[in-house]
Amino acid sequence: MKFYKLSGIGYPVKIHKFYILLFALCFYNIAYGQNQPITVSMKNQPLLKVFEIIEDQTEFSIAYNQTKLDVKQKVSANFVREAVSSVLNSVLKGTGFTYRQEGKHIIIIPVPAKAEAAPNNTTSTQQSIKIRGTVTDAQGEPLIGANVLVDGSKQATITDMNGEFSLEVPANSKLRVTYIGYVTQEVTVKNKTLFNIQLQEDTQTMDEVVVIGFGTQKKVNMTGAVASVNIKESLGDRPITNVSAALQGVVPGLKIESTTGTPGDDMTYNIRGTTSINGGEPLVLVNNVPMDINMIDPQDIESVSILKDAASAAIYGARAAFGVILITTKQGKKDMAPRFNYNNNFSFSKASELPQKASPLESVLAYKEMGWANDTYVDGKNITQWEGYIRDYQANPSNYPNGYIFDDQGNLFLMRENDMFADMMDNFGFMQNHSFSVSGGSQRTSYRLSLGYTGEDGILVTDKDKFDRINMSSFLSVDVNKWLTTQLDIRYANSTQNKVEQGGRNGVWGSAMYLPSYHNILPYEQDGIEYPAETSATFVRYGEPRVIKKTNLRTLGRVIISPLKGLKITGEYTYNRITEYNRMYVNKYKYIGFNFTGLLNNVENSRYALTQGFTNYNAINAFANYDFSIGKHDISIMGGYNQEESHKESQWSQRTDVLLENLPSLSGSTGTASVTDSFDEYAIRGLFYRVNYTYDGKYMFEANGRYDGTSRFPKDSRFGFFLPSPPDGCFGRSIHEEYQKLPV
């Protein structure tokens, strides 16, 4: 959540759009004011849509408190060249909100409360009860991340991976359940404790145009399982570093998990549940071409579609066996003065949940119950004596300033409880995102330029776990004439990731888990020299991180020909160059072993390893879409050709016994050298088609398939024909209109 100071009042607001006209002021004389005329015509549309229209038709930006104003509530408006003030007065009527203007900004604020006698506060005296429940969609699929809040209060929670929630609420309160793309549902508690809440898809989105394979289609006419993501709502004010995090929890059936929590690490995707014995993941396409989803600035994304079933994904062949994620990026708009947009986000993070270890006393009592012979622990000390020391330490800690003691026989007794996880953690992690773009266009051209930066410092001590990424993109579209359009899209990303991997005998996280809570974490002096203890914090502080650098340069050229009404022919060529640099320096240092067992080296020999590689990727897509209608018959035909080629080379070198710690290198090492390299090359070629037929807007039929070949198989077995199941196509019946006519 971002905080802005508005006229001396500090409260959280969402800046829906913020753009500064710098160059346009030199050429245009724009009138600002509430009397600027606009045209709005809509019925039962979200209030947010009205704000977007005002911003599109004027130079105003609109700010509102998204925790208080429900911008999804439906409003109707029909104004032709009316003043902005008239439109706002109409749509805000009855919402409890009004507005004020500050320069080029319109700020939505609550209606000032009138002075009146304070009513009896009955809510505060209501008995609170703990409720739990499940939120699902119409098909019974759990909705992950659905918002469950108590109406009129700040009590709220979100559903977990199974769509379940629990919350303590007043016995007679009302719950409000919301989820992106679904109708908000209100439920009265009435002393109930168990709820099964089923949300219905928002029927207002049925006319939404969704991106599918090599084309678009109205959601209401779909027969396959396709989910679309409102990327603007999904991003909101969430502190995220990549697209994976933006999609997490916003699409039913799409499971995205982070297995490490390391800044910059990729997340795992799963659309169809169990994959294969060798694993599997969805095919991710950015503007019809495969690309690393985490090298894209989330602010550059226009739309995301998830193809879940074979009927919708068959057009991509065998690679779509585990589903498809389609991403389209933002473009400029014609006939628009230059608009400048800047977004930022700052956040702090901490580990939300860490393992809890047994205390020293609990550990020793467990050893006692295990029945060690002669009441003697594995290292020779008496367990009952150990228990006595711990109890005495708990009563008089000042008697044992070091938290341990040696008895007359030289046995060590550790007594102080230490938190290994807290010792290796920083106070908090810090993350920041910055995104700047300029877009516009003339009658025949449109353009968009963007620059983004993402920085994340992890939660471990020091700054050795961190991630930085810079994104740059440019898009240009030119209408050469009425039937020919050319487009050029260039994207560049550069990232650097530092990962903590070294960790003595058990690794960083293994040591934190393995070492007991009574293990010493303070430095210890031996032979007049102070050495660190064997802890995870020591491994983080003294070890060198792995450094991974990636660059991704992608150029997409597109030609669109429209010779006939309803016919559009598209040709695309993409070149993608990826480079990767992976460096690992395992330095050598000493520490005191567990139970003060002596001075240990983290490794026997220092070593330096370097991996460098590149990938050259080329792709050609040529396809045509033809849409036409005959009476009540609507027909859409698409067919095309796809060819891809990839060449990858990588070289790995390692050498031990590094001479200079502050300047490690292969040439600056004297030990054993190891070198290897690898090559990977493949090509894909295929023909694909899709046919859609709709009768009277109710009865639908869709058939699609692909004839695909790959160089990965022998010459005589490279091609196959891929069809959905059933292979004769998919049939559908729309009940959208009938559903709207049902009595409430």
N, C-alpha and C positions, 0 to 999 in steps of 0.2 A: 504494500500500500504506500503510495506517495503522498506526502503532506505538502500543501501549499498554503501560503499566508494570503488570505483574501480580505482586504480592507480591515486588517487587524484581527480577524477572527481565524484561528487556526483549527481546521478540521480536514479529514481526509477527503479528497476529491479525485475524480477521474478526469483528466484532460483528454476529451474525446479527440480533438485535433488541435494542433498548435502550429501554425505556419506564419512566417514573417515575409511580407512582400518587400523585397529589397529592390530588385531590378524593375519590377512592374510599375513601381511608383514613378519611374522616369518616363514612362510612356502612356500611362493611363490615368485618367482623373476619375477615381472611384468614390462614389458617395456612400458614406457610412451613416447609419442611423436606423432607428427602429421603424422608420417609414419607408425603408427600401422595399419595393414590391417584390413578391415571390408568388409562385403558383404551386399549390399543393392539392393533390386529388388522391385520396386513399380511403379505404374502408376496412375497419378492424385490423389495423396494422400496429406494430409496436411503436411506442412513443419515441424510441431510439431512431426509427425511420424518419420521423419529422425533423429531429435534430440534424440528421445526415443531409436531408434535402435543404434545410436552411444553410448549412455549411457549403453545400455544392453551389447554391444559387447566390450566395452573398459572400462577403469577406469576413463574416463573423466566425468566431470559434466559440464553442459551448462547453462550459464546465459545470459539473454536477457531482454531488456526493452519492457515489454508487452504493454505499451501504444504507442509504435512506430512501433514495428515489428509485422506484421500480421502473426501469426504462423498457421492460418487456410488456407492461400493461397495454392493452389494445385501445386505440383511439381512432376516430374517424375525422377527416377534414376535407373540405372542398372549397378552395379559395383560388381565385384567378386574379393575379396581379394585386394581391392584398398586402398591406404592410406587415412586416415581421411581427410587430407588436400585436396585431389582430390575431394572427395565427397562434402565437404563444398563449395569449389570453384564453383562446378557445380550447386548445389541447391540454392546458394545465388546469382548467376549471375542474374543481372537485377532487383534485389530487392532493390538496394540502400544500402545494408549492406555487411560488410565483417566481419572478426573475428581476434582475437589475442589470443594467448595461454599464460596463467600464471600458471605455474606448472601443476596441474592436472585439471585446469579449462579452458574451452574455452568460451570466452566472445564475444558475437555477438554485433558489434558496427556499427554505420553508416559509410558509405564511406566518408572519409575526403573531404570536399568541396574544389573545386579549386578556386583560386583567380580569380575573374571576376567582371566586372562592374555590379553594382546593377541594376536590371531591374526596370522598372517603376512599382510602387506598385499600381495596379488598384483595388485590392480587398478592400484595406482600404478606398477607396473613393466610393465604392459601397453603394447604399442605403440599409439600413437594413429593413426587414419586419418581422412581427410576423406570424409564420405559426403554424398550428395545424393539427393533423391527428390521424389515428387509424392504428395499426399494428395487423394483424390477420394471422392465418395459412390457409392452403388450404381449410379447412372446415368452415372458417369464425369465428373460436373461437379466442377471444382476446388473445394476447401474453403479459403476464405480465413481466415487467422487460427487454423488448427488448431495445437494445442500439441504439439510434439515434444520430449520430454525423455529424458535418459539415466536409467534407473531406478537409484535409490540415489545420485544425485549432483545437483548444482545446475546441470549443463549443460542448456540448453534453448534452443529457438528457436520461431518461429511461421512458418507458411507465408505466402507472398506472394500477390499478386493472381492468380497462375496456379496457386496451390496447391503451389508448389515450396518446398523448404527445402534448406539445407546446414548441416552441423555437423561439428565435429571430435570424435571419440569414441574410447574404447578399442576395440581390435579385437574383443574378445569380450564387449562390453557388450550390454545389452538396451534397446531403445527403447520408450517408452510414448507412444502417440498418442491425444489426447483432443480432443473437439469437442462443443459443447453440442448435446444431442439425439441423440447417436450413441454407440454402444457403444465403450468404450475398447479399443484394440488394442495388444498387446505384440508386438514383433518383435525377434528375436535378430539381431545384426549378423553374427557369424561371418565377419569379414573381407570381407563384401560392401561395395560402395561405391555401388550404385545400387538404389533402392527405389521400388516402385509400391505404395502402401498404399491400400486401399479400405475405408472405414468403413461399417458397416451402421447403419441407423437403430435406435435403442433401441426394441425391441418393447414395452417396458413403457409407452411413451408412446402406444401405439395407442389406448388407451381414453380418452385425453385429450380433453376437450371444447374445440373450437376455434371461435372467433368467425368467422362468415362473414357474407355480406350479409344484414342484417336477421334474424339468428338465430344459432344455434349448432348444431354437429354433431360427433359423435364422429369422431375422426381415422380410425379403422378403417373407417368407412363412407363415406369421401370418394372421389369419382371424379375430381375436379379437382385441379389442382396448387396446393395451399395449404400454406404454411409458417407455423408458429407460433413465437414467440420467448418463451423463459422470461426475462422482463425482470429478475427478481431475479438470475439467474445472469449475464445480459448486463451489468448495471450493475456488480455486484461492488464492487471498490475502484477501478474505472477513473476517472481524472480527466476528466470530460466536462462540457460546458456545455449540451448540447442533446440531443434525442432522436436526431438524425441520427448523432451520434458514438456513441451507445449501440448503434445498429443496425449500425454499420460492422463488417463482417467476421464477423457472427454468423449470416447467412442465406445459404445457397448460392444463387447466381443473382442476388442483390441487390447491385448495385455502387453504392457511395456514395463520392464523391470530394470533396475540398476543393481548389478550384482556386486559392485565394489564400492561405490560412493566416491571414488577417486575423481578429482576434477578433470574433465575432458574425456573420461572413459565412455565408450559407446554403451548404449542400453540394448537390451534384447527385445525382439518383437515376436508376438505370437497372435495369429488371427484365428486359426482353426483348432486350437487345442493341441493335442498330440500330433507331432510331425512324423518323423521316421527314426530309425535306430541311429542314423547319422545326424540327427537334428534337422534343421531347416528354418528358413525365415522368409518373410514376404519379399517380393520384388518391389524395389523402391525406384520410381521413375520421376525425374524432374523435367518437365517440359518434354515428355515422351522418351527420355533417355536416362539410363541408370546413372545414379550419382550418390555419393556419400551424403546422407541426409543431414549429418551433423556438421557439414562444412557450409551450410546455408544460414544466413541471417534470418531468424524467424520473422523479422519485420519486412522481409522481401517477399513473403508468401502471400499469394492472393487467395488460393483455395486448396483444400486437401480432400481427396476422395479415397475411400477404402473399399476395394472390391473384395468381397468376402467369400463368394461361392464360385463354383466352376462355371456357372452360366455367365457370369460377368467377367471372369478372368481368363476364360479359354482363349480369347483373342491374343494372349501373350504366350501361349504354348506351355511347354513343360516348366519353364521358369516361374510360372504363376501357380504352381501346385499348392503353395502355402499362402495364397492371397497376393494382392497388389495394393500398393500405396501410391496414388497419383498426386503429384504436387505441381501446381502451376504458379508461376511467379508474377509479381506485379508489373504492369506496363503503364505507360503514360496515357493521357487522354487528349483527344483532339480539341481544338478551339478552347484552350484553357491557358490563362496567363501562368507564368512560373509560380509554383507553390513550393514553399520550403517547409519541411516537416522534421522536427527533432524530438526523439523520445529517449528517455533514460530511465534506469531502474537501479536502485542500490538495495542490497539486502545483506543481512548477517545470518549466519547459520551455526548450529550446534548439533551434536549427536543427540537424536531424540530418545534413543533407548540403547543402553549398554548392559552387558551381562553383570550380574551381581554375584560376587564371590563370597564364600564362607569366611567368617571372621577368624582371626588366629585361634581364639578359644574354641570356636565351633570345629575348626580343623583338628586341633589337638584332641578334643573329646571324641571325634570320629576315629582318630588313630587309636585311641584307648579302646573303643568298642570293637575295633578290628582284631584285638587280641594278639598284639605283637609279643613274641617270646621274651620273657623276663621283663616285660613292660619297657622294652628298649626299642627305640625307633631305628630305622635303617642306617642312620649315620652314627649310632652308638649312644645317643643321649636318652636319659630316662624320661618317659612320657609324663609320669605323674609329677616329676620335678619340673618339667616344662610347663605343665598346667599351673603349678604353684607360682612360677615366675610370672606368667601372664596375668593371673588374678592379682598378684601384688602390683604389677605394672599398671593395671587398670585402676587400682586404688591409690597408688602413689607414683604417677608417671615421672615425677621429678627425680626419683631415685635412679632412673635409667634414662639419662638424657639422650643416649644414642639409640634407644629402642631395642637394644640387645645386650647380652652379657655372656661372658665366658666363665664357666665354673672352674673349680680347682683342677679338674682333669683336662681342661682345655676344650670342653664341649661347648658349642655355640647354641644359645637359646635366643631366637628371634621372637619379639613380642609386639612390636608396633604394627598396627594395621595400616597398610599403604594401598592406595588405589592406582593400579598400573595403568588403567585407561585414562584417568584424570591426569596422570603424570605425563602422558604422551600427547595430550590434547592441548591446543591453544585455547585462549579464552573464547574465541569464536572464529568462524570463517567469514570471509568478505567476498561479495560478488557485485560486479557492476556491468551494466550494458548501456551502450550508447549507439544510437542509430540516427543518421542524418540522410535526408533524401531531397531531391528537387525534381519536379515533374511538370509537364505542360505539353503544349502542342499548338499547331496551327490548323488550318482547314484540311491540310493533306499530310501532316506529320504529327508524330507524338514521340515523346522521349521521357526517360526516367534515369536518373543517376543516384546512386546510394553509396554510403560509406558507413560501416559498422565496426564496433569494437566490443569484445567481450573479455572480461578478466575475472578470474576466480582464484582466490587463495583458500586452500583447504583448511581443515580443522586440526591438523597436526601441528605440533610445535615447529618453529622456524617457518620459512616460506618455501620449503622444498617440495611441497605438494601444491602445484598451481597449474593454471591453464590460461593461455592468452590466444585470442583469435582476432584477425582483422579480415573483414569482408569488403569487397568493392564490386560493384556491378553497374552495367550501363545497358540501356535498351533504346533502340531507335527503330521507328516504323515509318515508312514513306509510301504513300499511295502514288505510284507512278502515273496511273490513269484510273479510270473507273473500274477496270477489271484486273488490274495488277497491283499487288502490294508486296513490298520487300521489307524484311525485318532482320535486325542484327542484335543478338543478345550475348554480351561478354561478361563473364563472372570470374572473380579471382578470390581465393581464400588462402590465408597463411596462418598456421597455428603452431604453437609450441606448448608441449605438455611436459611437466616434471613429475615423475612418479617415484615414491619412496618404496624400494623393493628389498634393500639389504636388511638383514636382521639376525646376525649371529647364528646360533645353532637352530633356532626354531622360527626365524622370521619375525618381522615386526608384530603382526597380529597374533602369530602363534605364541610368541613370548608373553604377550599381554594376557592371553588365555591360559597358558600353561603354568606360569609362575604363581605361587600361592600369595594370599594377601599379606602374609607376614614377611615376605621377601624384602630385603633391604633395598632402598632406592637411592640412598645417599652415597656420595663419593667416599672412598676408603683409601687410607694411606698405607703404602707398602714400600719398604726400603727408602723412605724419605720422599716418595713421589705419590701424589694423589691421583687415583684412577677412578673413572666412573664405574657405577654398578652395572651388572648385567640386566638392563631393562630395555623396554621398547623405546623409551625416550632417548636412551643413549644411542641406539641404532639409528634413530631419526636424526639426532644432532650431529653425530660423527660420520655417518655414511653419506655417500654421494648419490644423488637421485639419477634415475634413468631419464634421459632427455630425448623426446620424440618431436621432430619437426616435420610438418607436412605442408606442401603447397598444392593447390588445385586450380588450374587455369582451364576454363571451358569457354569455347566459342560456338555459338549456334547461329547459323544462317538459315533464313526461311523465306520461301517465295510462295505467295498465295494467288491463285488465278481463279477468277469467277466469271467464266464466259457466258453462263446461262443463269437464269433465275433459279435459285435453290441448289445450284451446283457449285461446289468449292473444291478446287484441286490444290493440294499442299505438298511442297517439297522441302525437306529439311536435311541439312548436313551439320553434324556436330563433331568437333575435335576437342578431346579432353587430354590434358597432360597433367599427370600426378607424380610428384616426387616425394620421397620419404627418407628421412635421416634419423637413425636410431643409435644413440650412443650410451654405453654403459661402462662406467669406471668403478670398479670394486676396489676401494682404497683399504689400506691396512691400518688398524688401530688396536689398542689394548684396553681391556676392562677386567674388573674383578668378577670372578664367576659366582654362581649361586652358592649360598652358604659360605662365602669367603674361601672357596676351594682353590684359590690361586689366581695368578695372572693369566688371562687367556687372550689369544688373537682371534679376531673375528673371522679371518681367513688365513690360510697358510701362505698364499702368495697373492699379491695384488695383481689385477688384470684389467686390460682395457679392450673393449669390444666395440666394433663399429659396423653398422649395417646401412647400406645406401642402395637405393633402387629407384626405378621410375616405371611408369605405365603410360603408353600411348594408346589412346582409344579413338576409333573413328566409327561413326554411325550415319546411315542414310535411311530416311523415312520418306516414302512417297505414297500418298493416299488421297482418295477423293470421297467427298460426302455429297449425296444427292437427296434432297428432301422435296417431296411434292404431295399434293392432295387431290383426290378425285371424289367429289361429293363428301360422304362421311368416312371415306377411306384415307388415312394418313400413312404414307410410306416413307421410310428412310433407308437408304442403301449406302453402305460404306465398304470400300475395298482398298487394299494397299499392299505395299512391298516394304520389307525391312531387312537391312543388312548391317551387321556389326562386326568389328574386328578389334582385337585387343592384343597388345604385345607388352609383356612385363619382364624386366630384368632386375636382379638383385644380387648384391655381393656382400658377404660377411667375412670380417677379419677379426682375429683376436690375438693378443700377445700378453704374456705374464711378466711380472717383475717390472713394474713401472718405476722409472727413476725420479721423475719430477712430479710431485703430488699436485702442485698448482698448475701444471701444464701437461696433463697426461696425453700420450699419443702412441701410435704404433711404433714409430721410429725412435721414440724416447723410452722404449722398453727393451729389456735384455733377455727375457725368458723365451719359452717355447711359443712359436707362432703357428696359428691355424687359419686357413683360408678356404672358403667355399663360395660357390655362386649358384644361381638358379635362373631358369628361364621358364616362362609360361606364355603360351600363345593359343588363342582360339578365335574362331569365326562362327557367326550365326547368320543364316539367311532364311527368310520365310515370306509366305503370302498369307494374308488374313482378310476376313470379311465379316460383316455384320448386317443383318436385315431386320428391320423393325416394322411391324404393321399394327395399326390401331384402327378399330372400327367404332365410330360414334363416341370416341373418347372413353370407351368403357372396356372393350375387349381387345386384348393385346397379344401379340405373338413376337417372339424374338429368336433368331437363330444366328449363331456366330461360330467361328472356328479358325484354325490356323494350320497351314502346311509348313512345317518347320524342319530345318536341318542344322546340324552342328558339326564342326570339325573334331569334336571330342570323341566321336564314334568312328568305327571303321568305314571305309569308303562306301561299301555296299549297304550300310545300315545307318546312314546318317539322317534320313528324312522320315518324318512321321506326320500323321494327320491328327490334330488334337481337337476334340469336340467336348462340349459339356455333357453332362448326364441328366436327362436322356439326350441322346444325340440328335433327335428330330426337332429340338427346339424347346422353348419355354412358353407356356401360355399363362395369361393373367386376366383377372377381372377386377376393374376398379370400382370400389364402393365409396369413393371419396364424396360424390355428390349425395348419395343416399345417406351417408353418415352425417353430413351437414344438415339434412332435412329431418333427422330423428328428433322427436320431442324431448325437451330437457325435463 
